[in-house]
């Protein structure tokens, strides 16, 4: 930053730093919302593949189930301290929903395979949301900071 205007007025630098931090935070929130919508849409698509007998009723309507998973993922992925609430909400509903999807396919998966795969889906969603919510601490490959540390 060899801009003479910024060098003369340090408060301009501070304002620029705040603006960049605000922009990064907004991008992280938008990424969480977008990925939550994608997870919800994926869940809705998976739920539509399920074959449910006429005598069985779902606990909730299909769109609500997808909305719960997508909303919990969005909440868990937000860059806030209380995003832990979303990570607590994800595992059990995600496991149950994906287990019913895998067992409700035509032909259904064997129970033990469906159980393991549903557990993996649930764990992956929880881990991904945790990773998205945490503040990035690792330098990005190829960044100037990373290159200076290597020399």
N, C-alpha and C positions, 0 to 999 in steps of 0.2 A: 504494500500500500504506500506508494510514493506519491500520493496525491497531495499537493501542497495545501489544498483547502482542508483536507482531513487532518493533516499534520498540525495545522494551526489551531484547530478546534477539536480537542479530544472528545467533547460531548457528541460530536458527529460520529466518531468511531463507536462510542457506546450505543448510540441509537441504531447504528448499522448492525452491530452485534445482536441487539435485542430483536431487530426486524428479522434477521436471518434465523435466530432461534425460534421466533414465533412461526416463521414459514416452515421450518423443519417439523415443528410440533403439529402444525396443521396438516402437513403431508402424512405424518404418521397416523393421525386420526382418520384422515381420508382413506389411507391404506387399510386400516382396521375395518372401516365401514364397508369398503369394497370387498374385502376378503370375507367378511361376515355375510354379505349378500351372496357371494359365490358359494360359500358353504351351505347357506340356506337353500339356494337353488339346486345344488348337488343333492342335498337331503330330500328335497321335494321330488326330484327326478327318481331317486332311489325308492322313495315311498310309493311312487306311482307304478313301480315295477312289481310291487307286492301283490300277491293273490290272497285276498281275505275271504274266507267262507261267509256266506250270508248270515249264519247264526252268530258270528262273532262281530262285535262292535269294537272300534278303537276307543281308547280312553278319550282322546281328543281328535278333532278333525285333522286331516292330513296337512293342510296348510299351517295350522297352528303348531304342529310338531316340528315342521321345517323352520318356522319362525322362531321357535324356542331355541333350536340348535344354532341357527344363524345369529340370533340376538345374543346368546350366551357367548358365542365365539367373538362377536364384535366387542362385547363388554370386556371379555378376557384379554383382548388384543390391544385395548386402549392404553396409551402411555401414561397411566395414572397409578397412584398407589392402591386405589381400591379395585383395580382390575382383578385382584385375587378372588373377588366374589364371583366373577365370571368363570374363572378356572375351577372353582369349587362346583359350579353348576354344570359344567360340561360333561364330566365322565359318565355319570349314571344315566342321564337321558340319552346321550349319544350311544352308549353301549346298548341300552334297551332298544332304541330305534333301529340301529343297524343289525342287531340280532334278529329282530322281527323281520327286517327286510331280507336278510340272508336265509332265514328259515321259511319265509313266505314266497320265495322265488319258485318258478316252475321249471325244472325240478328243484326242490330245496337242497341246500347243502347239508351234509351230515352235521349233527348238532355240535360235536366237538370242534369241527372246522369252523362253523359259523361262530361259535363262542370265542375262539382264538382271533378270528378276523375282526369281529366286533370289538374285542378288547384292543386290538391294534389300532383300529380307526379311532376309538375313544382316546387312547394314549397319544396318538399322533396329533389329533386336534388340540389336546391339552398342551402338549409340548410346543407345538407351533404357535399357539396363542401366547404362551409364556415367553417364547423367543421374540415375538413381535412386540410385546408390551415392555420388555426391558430396554433400558437405554443402551444404545450401542457403545461398547467399550473397546472393541477390537478395531485397530485401524484397517481401513479398506485397502485391499491389495492395490498397489500402484499409487497410493496417495503420497503426497510430498512428505508427510510425517513419517510414513513407513520407510521411505527411501532414506531420510535423514538418519533414522535409527539404525539402519543397516550399515551405514558408512562409518 
